[in-house]
């Protein structure tokens, strides 16, 4: 095969000539074998399906130019490409979010039941943790996700983010301390979360104010994302009484028929809400000590494209 060397990596890049089809076939098979992992990495860094899919496309276009036979660890190499592309996109997204109408929530994903049984995976893609990751800088988020979630070594992370290993260690320590101070105090089981969600669902559908107060923690926070397309609170609402009265009062004024159905979003129990038979949004919850401390309501229709079919996620 005719080839030239990549200036940054030293890996051989295939040129037009004999064996090109064999190269593309091999590259495609390798990429597809790791596609779910790469999507999970990109999604956890970006919180956006469309942007994660774009990262995959960019990763593929870069990967197909590489002589895969010269790459010692193909999985690590692909993760490195996806990380770099995600970092570039994170910086662009930061500017987009500055003009976003109201709070920005990650795009919810319908996930398979086995994701919920994988405690580590389910926590890493939960709305609660994804929102905490939003408070990190792009580099801090990349380092945290790669090291804490995907168990990537510091040397490999350094190559992916363009830092030396010592700097990456410091960034990892700082990011972990920041996340630990804001993440849920405990990781509840799927069954515990479902019990709390069922109580919330009953109170919601019957517009039972006391029922809501019973299941909501005193310090509960409601974050709603309408994206300027659907009506939503422009700031988070804090406190059980305020949240419960807003929910009951809002439903009363709207004069609509509300129905809800349990689902699994981002590896955790959630509710799919319908108003007068039309999909209105997804509510994900954060549960601690058997009560709901966080409600995350995604109404923006542009973020509801992945709730009709399951999205495969993996840490490996």
DOTOR-276533 format. One record per atom (N, C-alpha, C): residue in one letter; x, y, z. Coordinates in steps of 0.02 Angstrom, whole numbers, padded with zeros to 5 digits, always signed. Layout:
BEGIN
AXYZ ...
//
This chain:
BEGIN
X+00043-00060+00000 X+00000+00000+00000 X+00044+00062+00000 X+00029+00111-00044 X+00063+00174-00042 X+00042+00211+00021 X+00088+00246+00054 X+00070+00277+00117 X+00114+00338+00131 X+00091+00380+00175 X+00131+00435+00201 X+00120+00438+00276 X+00163+00474+00311 X+00159+00476+00384 X+00121+00537+00407 X+00079+00528+00458 X+00043+00584+00488 X+00090+00624+00531 X+00091+00690+00521 X+00140+00732+00555 X+00132+00732+00631 X+00070+00724+00655 X+00057+00727+00727 X+00067+00660+00762 X+00043+00606+00731 X+00043+00542+00765 X+00098+00494+00743 X+00126+00506+00684 X+00175+00460+00658 X+00145+00398+00627 X+00078+00390+00632 X+00045+00332+00602 X+00043+00339+00526 X+00047+00284+00493 X+00045+00286+00420 X-00025+00298+00396 X-00033+00341+00346 X-00097+00354+00317 X-00099+00325+00247 X-00152+00285+00232 X-00155+00253+00167 X-00167+00303+00112 X-00134+00294+00055 X-00145+00334-00004 X-00181+00291-00056 X-00203+00323-00109 X-00237+00285-00161 X-00189+00233-00189 X-00214+00174-00202 X-00172+00121-00229 X-00199+00054-00210 X-00158+00002-00219 X-00179-00066-00206 X-00197-00077-00134 X-00247-00118-00123 X-00268-00136-00056 X-00312-00085-00022 X-00333-00033-00058 X-00373+00019-00027 X-00439-00007-00002 X-00471-00050-00041 X-00536-00078-00020 X-00528-00121+00042 X-00474-00160+00045 X-00462-00201+00104 X-00452-00157+00165 X-00416-00102+00155 X-00405-00055+00210 X-00471-00026+00235 X-00513-00004+00190 X-00577+00026+00209 X-00620-00025+00246 X-00620-00087+00222 X-00658-00140+00255 X-00634-00151+00326 X-00568-00156+00334 X-00540-00167+00401 X-00554-00108+00447 X-00546-00047+00420 X-00558+00012+00460 X-00632+00016+00481 X-00676-00002+00435 X-00748+00000+00450 X-00766-00050+00504 X-00740-00111+00499 X-00754-00162+00549 X-00731-00140+00618 X-00671-00111+00621 X-00645-00089+00686 X-00687-00032+00714 X-00704+00016+00671 X-00745+00072+00693 X-00813+00049+00720 X-00845+00005+00683 X-00911-00019+00704 X-00907-00059+00769 X-00852-00094+00779 X-00843-00133+00841 X-00841-00087+00902 X-00818-00025+00893 X-00811+00022+00949 X-00860+00080+00945 X-00907+00077+00898 X-00952+00133+00886 X-00992+00153+00948 X-01021+00104+00983 X-01062+00119+01042 X-01020+00152+01096 X-00958+00129+01105 X-00913+00160+01153 X-00899+00232+01134 X-00883+00244+01071 X-00866+00311+01048 X-00926+00358+01056 X-00986+00333+01041 X-01045+00374+01050 X-01054+00391+01123 X-01044+00343+01168 X-01052+00355+01239 X-01002+00407+01263 X-00939+00402+01241 X-00888+00452+01259 X-00910+00521+01236 X-00930+00527+01173 X-00949+00592+01145 X-01012+00620+01179 X-01061+00576+01192 X-01122+00599+01224 X-01109+00623+01295 X-01069+00587+01333 X-01055+00607+01402 X-01016+00673+01404 X-00977+00686+01352 X-00941+00749+01349 X-00984+00807+01325 X-01035+00791+01284 X-01073+00844+01250 X-01145+00851+01274 X-01177+00795+01294 X-01247+00797+01314 X-01295+00810+01257 X-01271+00803+01196 X-01311+00815+01136 X-01302+00758+01087 X-01358+00728+01066 X-01355+00672+01019 X-01329+00695+00951 X-01357+00750+00926 X-01337+00773+00860 X-01262+00788+00858 X-01236+00821+00910 X-01165+00836+00912 X-01123+00773+00921 X-01147+00726+00960 X-01111+00662+00969 X-01108+00624+00903 X-01163+00625+00865 X-01164+00591+00800 X-01116+00626+00752 X-01112+00692+00755 X-01065+00728+00712 X-00993+00709+00730 X-00980+00702+00795 X-00913+00681+00817 X-00896+00612+00789 X-00944+00566+00790 X-00932+00500+00762 X-00915+00505+00688 X-00951+00547+00651 X-00937+00554+00580 X-00867+00582+00569 X-00848+00632+00608 X-00782+00661+00603 X-00728+00611+00622 X-00742+00571+00673 X-00695+00519+00695 X-00684+00467+00640 X-00740+00447+00609 X-00735+00399+00554 X-00694+00428+00496 X-00706+00489+00477 X-00669+00520+00421 X-00594+00524+00436 X-00578+00536+00498 X-00506+00537+00517 X-00478+00466+00520 X-00516+00420+00548 X-00493+00352+00557 X-00481+00316+00491 X-00523+00328+00442 X-00517+00292+00378 X-00453+00311+00341 X-00422+00366+00361 X-00360+00388+00330 X-00298+00356+00362 X-00309+00324+00419 X-00253+00296+00457 X-00239+00224+00436 X-00176+00206+00432 X-00157+00137+00420 X-00167+00099+00486 X-00224+00064+00492 X-00241+00033+00555 X-00191-00020+00577 X-00156-00048+00529 X-00106-00098+00546 X-00047-00070+00585 X-00039-00004+00581 X+00016+00028+00617 X-00004+00054+00686 X-00068+00045+00703 X-00093+00070+00767 X-00092+00014+00818 X-00055+00022+00872 X-00048-00031+00922 X-00113-00043+00960 X-00145+00010+00984 X-00208+00004+01022 X-00262+00042+00984 X-00300+00007+00944 X-00348+00040+00900 X-00405+00072+00940 X-00427+00040+00993 X-00480+00068+01035 X-00458+00135+01064 X-00398+00136+01092 X-00372+00197+01123 X-00364+00252+01071 X-00341+00233+01012 X-00331+00282+00958 X-00397+00313+00938 X-00449+00272+00931 X-00515+00297+00913 X-00543+00343+00968 X-00535+00323+01030 X-00558+00365+01086 X-00522+00432+01085 X-00458+00431+01069 X-00419+00493+01066 X-00447+00539+01013 X-00461+00512+00954 X-00489+00553+00900 X-00556+00583+00922 X-00600+00540+00949 X-00666+00563+00970 X-00661+00616+01024 X-00613+00608+01070 X-00605+00657+01123 X-00585+00725+01095 X-00537+00725+01049 X-00515+00788+01019 X-00572+00823+00982 X-00610+00784+00945 X-00667+00813+00908 X-00720+00838+00957 X-00731+00802+01012 X-00780+00823+01061 X-00758+00888+01096 X-00694+00894+01110 X-00668+00955+01141 X-00680+01015+01096 X-00665+01007+01032 X-00677+01062+00984 X-00751+01082+00985 X-00794+01032+00987 X-00866+01046+00984 X-00891+01075+01050 X-00862+01053+01106 X-00882+01080+01171 X-00872+01156+01174 X-00817+01178+01147 X-00803+01250+01148 X-00853+01289+01105 X-00873+01259+01049 X-00924+01290+01007 X-00991+01290+01042 X-01009+01234+01075 X-01072+01229+01110 X-01077+01279+01167 X-01022+01294+01199 X-01023+01342+01254 X-01050+01409+01230 X-01030+01429+01170 X-01055+01493+01143 X-01129+01487+01126 X-01151+01429+01101 X-01222+01420+01085 X-01265+01423+01149 X-01240+01393+01202 X-01279+01391+01264 X-01287+01460+01295 X-01240+01505+01281 X-01245+01573+01309 X-01306+01610+01283 X-01332+01590+01225 X-01391+01623+01196 X-01453+01578+01200 X-01447+01521+01235 X-01503+01474+01241 X-01556+01505+01287 X-01620+01495+01269 X-01674+01523+01309 X-01689+01477+01368 X-01677+01502+01429 X-01690+01462+01489 X-01635+01412+01503 X-01646+01369+01553 X-01596+01318+01571 X-01585+01268+01513 X-01524+01244+01508 X-01506+01194+01458 X-01499+01127+01492 X-01537+01077+01468 X-01531+01009+01495 X-01504+00962+01441 X-01468+00910+01461 X-01444+00861+01413 X-01503+00829+01375 X-01488+00806+01316 X-01540+00773+01275 X-01553+00703+01303 X-01616+00688+01321 X-01630+00622+01351 X-01627+00566+01300 X-01601+00509+01323 X-01595+00449+01280 X-01637+00393+01310 X-01678+00361+01268 X-01711+00299+01289 X-01659+00244+01290 X-01650+00213+01348 X-01597+00162+01353 X-01626+00094+01373 X-01589+00042+01357 X-01611-00026+01370 X-01609-00040+01446 X-01650-00087+01469 X-01652-00104+01541 X-01584-00124+01569 X-01541-00155+01527 X-01477-00177+01553 X-01431-00118+01571 X-01443-00059+01541 X-01404-00001+01560 X-01420+00019+01632 X-01483+00014+01651 X-01502+00030+01720 X-01470-00017+01770 X-01457-00080+01750 X-01427-00129+01795 X-01352-00119+01802 X-01322-00082+01756 X-01251-00066+01760 X-01244-00001+01800 X-01232-00006+01865 X-01234+00051+01909 X-01186+00106+01887 X-01126+00087+01868 X-01076+00136+01848 X-01097+00174+01785 X-01122+00137+01735 X-01144+00168+01673 X-01206+00212+01685 X-01254+00185+01723 X-01316+00222+01735 X-01302+00288+01771 X-01256+00288+01819 X-01241+00350+01854 X-01206+00399+01807 X-01161+00374+01766 X-01121+00418+01724 X-01162+00455+01672 X-01219+00426+01650 X-01261+00459+01599 X-01325+00488+01629 X-01332+00484+01696 X-01392+00511+01728 X-01396+00586+01717 X-01457+00612+01715 X-01467+00683+01707 X-01432+00722+01762 X-01436+00695+01824 X-01406+00729+01881 X-01331+00739+01871 X-01295+00686+01852 X-01223+00693+01844 X-01206+00732+01781 X-01245+00722+01727 X-01231+00759+01666 X-01237+00834+01678 X-01283+00855+01721 X-01290+00925+01737 X-01230+00950+01777 X-01204+00909+01821 X-01144+00928+01858 X-01086+00937+01810 X-01080+00893+01761 X-01026+00897+01713 X-01029+00962+01673 X-01089+00990+01666 X-01097+01053+01630 X-01060+01110+01665 X-01046+01103+01729 X-01013+01156+01767 X-00936+01153+01760 X-00910+01102+01727 X-00838+01096+01717 X-00816+01132+01654 X-00753+01149+01650 X-00726+01176+01588 X-00721+01118+01538 X-00716+01133+01473 X-00711+01079+01423 X-00655+01029+01439 X-00596+01053+01456 X-00540+01008+01470 X-00552+00968+01533 X-00579+01000+01586 X-00595+00965+01647 X-00646+00909+01634 X-00696+00925+01593 X-00747+00875+01578 X-00718+00816+01541 X-00676+00830+01492 X-00645+00775+01453 X-00602+00731+01499 X-00562+00762+01541 X-00518+00724+01586 X-00560+00683+01635 X-00611+00713+01664 X-00653+00677+01712 X-00688+00618+01679 X-00719+00630+01622 X-00756+00577+01588 X-00709+00519+01569 X-00652+00535+01540 X-00607+00482+01518 X-00578+00443+01576 X-00558+00478+01630 X-00525+00443+01685 X-00574+00410+01732 X-00624+00448+01754 X-00670+00423+01805 X-00722+00375+01778 X-00744+00386+01716 X-00797+00345+01687 X-00768+00288+01646 X-00720+00304+01603 X-00695+00254+01556 X-00628+00225+01576 X-00601+00246+01634 X-00540+00217+01662 X-00481+00222+01613 X-00476+00277+01577 X-00420+00289+01532 X-00361+00315+01573 X-00301+00292+01558 X-00242+00313+01595 X-00222+00385+01581 X-00184+00414+01627 X-00165+00484+01621 X-00123+00497+01559 X-00079+00452+01541 X-00037+00463+01482 X-00079+00467+01419 X-00128+00422+01413 X-00171+00422+01355 X-00215+00484+01354 X-00240+00504+01412 X-00281+00565+01415 X-00239+00625+01395 X-00177+00627+01418 X-00132+00682+01401 X-00125+00689+01326 X-00118+00632+01292 X-00112+00634+01218 X-00177+00659+01186 X-00233+00644+01217 X-00298+00662+01188 X-00314+00736+01198 X-00294+00765+01255 X-00313+00834+01270 X-00256+00884+01260 X-00197+00859+01240 X-00142+00903+01226 X-00109+00933+01287 X-00107+00894+01342 X-00075+00916+01404 X-00023+00863+01424 X+00022+00881+01470 X+00068+00831+01495 X+00034+00791+01551 X+00057+00730+01565 X+00024+00688+01616 X+00019+00720+01685 X+00070+00758+01705 X+00067+00790+01771 X+00010+00841+01774 X+00002+00879+01720 X-00053+00928+01718 X-00120+00893+01718 X-00124+00836+01683 X-00187+00799+01679 X-00206+00773+01749 X-00157+00750+01787 X-00171+00727+01855 X-00201+00783+01898 X-00173+00842+01892 X-00199+00899+01930 X-00270+00917+01908 X-00281+00916+01843 X-00348+00931+01816 X-00398+00878+01841 X-00377+00815+01839 X-00421+00761+01862 X-00439+00769+01935 X-00390+00786+01976 X-00403+00796+02048 X-00452+00854+02059 X-00440+00908+02024 X-00484+00967+02031 X-00555+00952+02008 X-00561+00917+01951 X-00627+00901+01924 X-00664+00852+01969 X-00628+00802+01996 X-00660+00753+02040 X-00685+00787+02104 X-00646+00832+02131 X-00667+00868+02192 X-00729+00910+02178 X-00731+00942+02120 X-00788+00984+02100 X-00851+00941+02091 X-00844+00884+02057 X-00901+00841+02045 X-00926+00809+02109 X-00880+00785+02151 X-00899+00752+02214 X-00939+00799+02260 X-00924+00863+02256 X-00959+00911+02298 X-01030+00924+02275 X-01045+00905+02212 X-01110+00921+02183 X-01151+00860+02162 X-01120+00802+02159 X-01157+00743+02137 X-01202+00718+02194 X-01251+00675+02178 X-01294+00647+02231 X-01253+00614+02286 X-01277+00621+02347 X-01240+00593+02404 X-01239+00517+02403 X-01290+00487+02372 X-01293+00415+02369 X-01320+00394+02301 X-01300+00335+02279 X-01326+00307+02217 X-01381+00257+02236 X-01443+00274+02221 X-01499+00230+02239 X-01508+00177+02186 X-01538+00122+02205 X-01551+00067+02158 X-01608+00087+02112 X-01612+00054+02053 X-01668+00068+02007 X-01736+00057+02040 X-01740+00006+02084 X-01804-00007+02116 X-01823+00049+02164 X-01775+00077+02201 X-01789+00132+02246 X-01811+00194+02207 X-01778+00206+02151 X-01797+00263+02109 X-01867+00254+02081 X-01883+00192+02061 X-01949+00179+02033 X-02005+00191+02085 X-01993+00171+02147 X-02043+00181+02200 X-02058+00256+02208 X-02005+00296+02212 X-02015+00369+02219 X-02050+00397+02158 X-02030+00373+02099 X-02060+00398+02038 X-02134+00379+02032 X-02151+00319+02054 X-02221+00297+02053 X-02264+00342+02098 X-02238+00360+02156 X-02275+00405+02201 X-02284+00473+02169 X-02231+00497+02136 X-02235+00561+02101 X-02286+00558+02044 X-02285+00502+02007 X-02331+00494+01951 X-02404+00495+01974 X-02419+00460+02029 X-02488+00459+02054 X-02510+00529+02074 X-02467+00564+02109 X-02484+00632+02132 X-02491+00680+02073 X-02449+00670+02023 X-02450+00714+01964 X-02516+00705+01925 X-02535+00643+01913 X-02594+00630+01871 X-02658+00648+01907 X-02658+00645+01974 X-02718+00663+02012 X-02715+00735+02038 X-02659+00769+02022 X-02649+00839+02043 X-02657+00845+02119 X-02625+00797+02152 X-02629+00792+02226 X-02571+00832+02256 X-02587+00891+02281 X-02535+00934+02308 X-02499+00901+02367 X-02536+00872+02413 X-02504+00840+02471 X-02463+00780+02450 X-02488+00743+02401 X-02450+00685+02376 X-02382+00707+02348 X-02381+00764+02313 X-02318+00790+02287 X-02272+00811+02344 X-02300+00845+02394 X-02260+00867+02450 X-02230+00808+02489 X-02266+00753+02489 X-02241+00694+02525 X-02181+00661+02491 X-02178+00665+02424 X-02125+00630+02388 X-02067+00677+02370 X-02079+00742+02371 X-02026+00790+02355 X-01986+00808+02418 X-01920+00807+02411 X-01878+00829+02467 X-01886+00904+02477 X-01878+00928+02538 X-01887+01001+02551 X-01845+01045+02505 X-01784+01021+02487 X-01738+01062+02447 X-01741+01044+02373 X-01794+01010+02350 X-01800+00988+02281 X-01791+01047+02232 X-01760+01032+02175 X-01750+01083+02123 X-01782+01058+02059 X-01823+01099+02028 X-01854+01084+01963 X-01819+01125+01909 X-01792+01090+01859 X-01760+01123+01802 X-01799+01102+01740 X-01824+01151+01704 X-01863+01135+01644 X-01831+01167+01583 X-01830+01130+01528 X-01797+01152+01466 X-01847+01152+01409 X-01868+01213+01390 X-01913+01220+01332 X-01877+01246+01271 X-01815+01270+01281 X-01775+01294+01225 X-01805+01354+01188 X-01852+01389+01220 X-01884+01444+01186 X-01939+01423+01137 X-01949+01357+01132 X-02000+01329+01088 X-02063+01312+01127 X-02053+01279+01184 X-02108+01263+01230 X-02100+01305+01293 X-02157+01320+01325 X-02155+01360+01386 X-02119+01321+01441 X-02075+01356+01476 X-02038+01325+01532 X-02012+01381+01576 X-02000+01365+01640 X-01973+01415+01686 X-01904+01436+01663 X-01891+01501+01664 X-01827+01527+01640 X-01771+01519+01691 X-01790+01501+01753 X-01740+01488+01805 X-01761+01426+01843 X-01714+01388+01872 X-01733+01331+01914 X-01778+01353+01971 X-01824+01310+01991 X-01869+01324+02047 X-01850+01279+02105 X-01840+01309+02163 X-01815+01273+02221 X-01866+01272+02278 X-01872+01214+02311 X-01916+01207+02368 X-01978+01167+02351 X-01995+01120+02395 X-02051+01074+02382 X-02117+01111+02373 X-02130+01160+02416 X-02194+01195+02412 X-02200+01233+02346 X-02148+01269+02326 X-02150+01306+02264 X-02158+01260+02204 X-02120+01205+02203 X-02122+01158+02147 X-02191+01125+02142 X-02216+01101+02198 X-02281+01066+02198 X-02337+01113+02177 X-02337+01174+02203 X-02391+01221+02186 X-02386+01243+02113 X-02325+01249+02087 X-02317+01268+02017 X-02344+01212+01971 X-02330+01149+01989 X-02353+01093+01949 X-02429+01089+01949 X-02459+01090+02009 X-02532+01084+02014 X-02566+01145+01984 X-02539+01204+01998 X-02569+01265+01970 X-02563+01268+01895 X-02505+01248+01868 X-02495+01249+01796 X-02542+01202+01759 X-02552+01143+01787 X-02598+01095+01756 X-02670+01120+01759 X-02687+01154+01814 X-02755+01179+01821 X-02770+01234+01770 X-02722+01279+01760 X-02731+01333+01712 X-02732+01308+01640 X-02693+01255+01627 X-02687+01231+01558 X-02750+01196+01534 X-02789+01170+01580 X-02850+01134+01562 X-02837+01080+01509 X-02789+01037+01524 X-02771+00983+01478 X-02776+00916+01514 X-02779+00863+01474 X-02779+00796+01502 X-02706+00771+01503 X-02682+00758+01563 X-02613+00735+01572 X-02611+00660+01583 X-02570+00626+01544 X-02556+00555+01556 X-02481+00546+01555 X-02459+00494+01591 X-02387+00482+01594 X-02374+00407+01593 X-02315+00389+01569 X-02297+00318+01569 X-02224+00311+01590 X-02210+00260+01630 X-02141+00249+01652 X-02097+00230+01593 X-02035+00252+01595 X-01987+00234+01543 X-01918+00234+01576 X-01868+00217+01537 X-01799+00218+01563 X-01759+00266+01518 X-01739+00321+01547 X-01702+00373+01511 X-01634+00381+01542 X-01582+00380+01500 X-01514+00387+01524 X-01498+00337+01580 X-01525+00276+01572 X-01511+00223+01619 X-01547+00227+01685 X-01594+00274+01691 X-01629+00284+01754 X-01705+00291+01743 X-01746+00270+01792 X-01818+00277+01785 X-01838+00349+01771 X-01888+00357+01727 X-01911+00424+01708 X-01984+00418+01687 X-02015+00475+01671 X-02084+00476+01648 X-02087+00510+01580 X-02126+00480+01535 X-02142+00512+01471 X-02211+00542+01478 X-02216+00607+01470 X-02279+00643+01481 X-02314+00658+01415 X-02381+00650+01417 X-02424+00668+01360 X-02476+00718+01384 X-02488+00769+01344 X-02542+00816+01356 X-02591+00810+01299 X-02654+00793+01317 X-02706+00782+01267 X-02683+00732+01214 X-02646+00681+01236 X-02625+00627+01192 X-02561+00640+01152 X-02534+00701+01155 X-02473+00718+01119 X-02413+00718+01166 X-02356+00692+01142 X-02296+00692+01183 X-02277+00763+01201 X-02269+00775+01266 X-02252+00842+01289 X-02180+00845+01314 X-02155+00791+01342 X-02086+00794+01367 X-02068+00734+01410 X-02008+00737+01436 X-01982+00684+01479 X-01961+00715+01546 X-01980+00681+01600 X-01958+00701+01667 X-01911+00648+01695 X-01850+00668+01707 X-01802+00625+01742 X-01796+00650+01813 X-01776+00606+01858 X-01774+00625+01929 X-01707+00607+01960 X-01693+00643+02013 X-01636+00627+02057 X-01667+00609+02125 X-01651+00549+02149 X-01682+00524+02211 X-01627+00513+02264 X-01640+00539+02323 X-01596+00529+02380 X-01639+00518+02442 X-01620+00469+02482 X-01658+00454+02544 X-01732+00445+02530 X-01748+00410+02476 X-01816+00392+02457 X-01860+00450+02435 X-01830+00510+02429 X-01869+00567+02406 X-01835+00600+02347 X-01874+00635+02307 X-01848+00666+02246 X-01816+00733+02263 X-01752+00739+02246 X-01715+00802+02258 X-01705+00841+02194 X-01716+00809+02137 X-01707+00844+02073 X-01759+00820+02022 X-01790+00868+01987 X-01836+00853+01932 X-01809+00888+01870 X-01800+00849+01816 X-01771+00877+01755 X-01821+00865+01698 X-01853+00919+01677 X-01908+00913+01630 X-01887+00941+01562 X-01878+00896+01514 X-01858+00916+01446 X-01920+00920+01402 X-01937+00982+01381 X-01995+00993+01338 X-01975+01013+01267 X-01914+01037+01259 X-01891+01059+01193 X-01899+01001+01144 X-01943+01007+01094 X-01955+00952+01048 X-01894+00931+01008 X-01847+00977+00999 X-01785+00960+00964 X-01741+00912+01003 X-01756+00904+01068 X-01717+00859+01110 X-01754+00793+01126 X-01810+00782+01092 X-01850+00722+01106 X-01847+00671+01049 X-01796+00675+01009 X-01792+00631+00951 X-01768+00560+00968 X-01738+00551+01027 X-01710+00486+01046 X-01750+00451+01100 X-01815+00465+01105 X-01855+00432+01156 X-01903+00380+01126 X-01898+00371+01060 X-01942+00322+01027 X-01907+00255+01018 X-01841+00255+01015 X-01804+00192+01007 X-01742+00193+01052 X-01722+00135+01075 X-01666+00130+01122 X-01600+00148+01090 X-01559+00183+01128 X-01491+00200+01107 X-01442+00157+01146 X-01401+00117+01113 X-01353+00074+01149 X-01295+00115+01176 X-01279+00104+01239 X-01223+00138+01272 X-01178+00086+01304 X-01115+00101+01310 X-01069+00054+01342 X-01007+00092+01367 X-00976+00065+01418 X-00914+00092+01445 X-00853+00055+01418 X-00865+00003+01378 X-00809-00038+01356 X-00808-00045+01280 
//
